[in-house]
Amino acid sequence: MINYIMLYKIRKKVKKILKEKIFEEELATTPTSCVGCVADDISWEIYYLLKEKNEED
């Protein structure tokens, strides 16, 4: 079962980190890039990694 609350919290933190990196010019972006889309992809990957770790424990 997917824990959407945990996924939302992960996404929120990832998006904040990405925005900071863009502001500090540590991450290149284009006028059509979507920070939210990248944050979603990264959030899902982190979520599944955490889920796998919890299942192993």
C-alpha positions, 0 to 999 in steps of 0.5 A: 500500500502506498503511503501518500502522506510520506510521499507528499512529505518527501516530494515537498523536501525534494522540491525545496532542495531542487529550488535551492540548487537552482537559485544557487545555480548548482542545477541547470534548468531550461525555460520549459523544465518542470521542477515539480516533475523532477521532484515527483520522479525523485520522490517516488524513487526515494519512497520505493527505496525506503519501502524496500528497506522497511520490508527487509528489516 
